[in-house]
């Protein structure tokens, strides 16, 4: 009986010790925020976030479908190939209209520890050189916002 109780007590102590050592990680919805001063702003461009090649694929499939409605036998096969190629070229040209770069700015911020942090983001006219700012997030999701 004593062994059974001591086994339960030792298990409980071990579980409590492990729970006390655990440190919580980043929780969903939490964001890292650092404060600093803008040192420099460089105008640049960001590539659009459209998926390249989608226009050609969709156009090729549409052209293939239209080509399959024309003729019979070998003529249909030729029409399908020409429709697919023509549709792919047309789809690619249409997609190029929407893949224009977005005006952006590379903002270089000196944080409180003296480290320089560079963030490239869409243009924010409310940010200027020498201004006190916050850097929200990290990595590709980082953004510089005025204090």
Secondary structure by P-SEA (a helix, b strand, c coil): caaaaaaaaaaaaaaaaaaaaccccccccbbbbbbbccccccccccccccccaaaaaaaaaaaaaaaaacccaaaaaaaaaaaaaaaaaaaaaaaaaaccccbbbbbbbbccccbbbbbbccccccccccbbbbbcccccccccccc
